[in-house]
Amino acid sequence: MKKFISAAKEHTNIGGVHIMQIFTDTVPASEDIAPFAIGLAKDEEIKESYSDWEILQFQSYVFEDEHPNVPKHMHASNKIVARRTR
């Protein structure tokens, strides 16, 4: 995640905006995705990646999700909206 965000920030003009949503480890990954959920971010970790930008919005939340043939399960997520100021 950090490498991707760093590269994206470098290629963003001053005044440009990023909207990012990531899953966090606040709740365990559901059984169906657990083998693929490697390196879930810590809650609010993404804020550190944007500490040098203006954070316009930040949300940390848990939500229930459902897919065909998969039982209802929970996800934890962070969403950030940040603007490059310099």
Secondary structure, DSSP 4 states (H G I P E B T S, - for coil): -HHHHHHHHHTS-TT-EEEEEEEBTTSPPPTTTTTT-TTPBPTTHHHHHTTTSEEEEEEEEEEEEEETTEEEEEEEEEEEEEE---
